[in-house]
Amino acid sequence: MTSYLGIADYLLVAEAVLDVPAEVLVDVCDLALVESALGAAAATFGGTDLYPSMAAKAAVLTYRLCNNHPLLDGNKRVAYECLREFIARNGLTWADPPGDVPDGDETVKVMWDLAAGTLDEPALREWIAARIAAT
């Protein structure tokens, strides 16, 4: 069974990434946009998952958290860390891309491209699928 992130999880990740207390983030974050993004990964139709693979679920989660812009700043960073948390909670291991040594160059480019609209969800799914493995 898949373990999904909730709003409290999102706020705790954002707190750690942004070094802003979750209690403050609640007041400046659009929680409806967060809830929409978090729920997308678990979406079903007629009892069938709309995103059946873990990579597809992770991609829709990351894509929506980044592009819904629920925060004033830090959406890309928080979306990426939520991706990593989602992967870990579901018993998978995240492998950083070889191009990330030493400064995370590939991951930074992917997240910037995602936010700029030059990387679509299917391409993100493929990138994620290449980086996850069972633990």
Secondary structure as UniProt FT lines:
FT   HELIX           7..18
FT   HELIX           22..28
FT   HELIX           31..40
FT   TURN            41..42
FT   STRAND          44..45
FT   TURN            46..47
FT   STRAND          48..49
FT   HELIX           54..68
FT   HELIX           75..89
FT   TURN            90..91
FT   STRAND          92..94
FT   HELIX           98..100
FT   TURN            101..103
FT   HELIX           105..116
FT   HELIX           121..129
FT   TURN            130..131
FT   STRAND          132..134
//
